[in-house]
Amino acid sequence: MTGFSTLRVQKLPGPGSLWQLTQRLTYQNDRGLVLVVPAGFIADGNSSFIKHSASEAAGWTHDWLYRNHNNPRWTWSRAWADAIFHEALLADGVSPVYARAQWLVVRALGWRYWHRTPVNLARED
């Protein structure tokens, strides 16, 4: 199986646009990679400014990869996280042209967000 479990989120109260997963989100590819974004994870939505409902689960996964890339138990590069984002978009039914556009955006602008943590998520550079 390649693809995502059901995405369930809720908007958090207060100013801003923060959302929280209400149940874990799982992505699995055809090479055996399984990524689990835990329930309770907070993000500001999709990873890029291009919005498309089919890309939401991929955006949540990408945000989690960016925020957890330096965990003592594992580490990965920004390029790998962006490649998984592109792959996940395609697995979620996004057109190849749209997936490529999303990937180009995160490759060009993602460096600004690579070192953000939940504490400084709202910080603007």
Helices and strands as residue ranges (DSSP letters): E 3-4, E 9-11, E 19-21, E 25-28, E 34-37, E 42-43, G 53-55, H 56-67, H 78-91, H 96-109, G 110-112
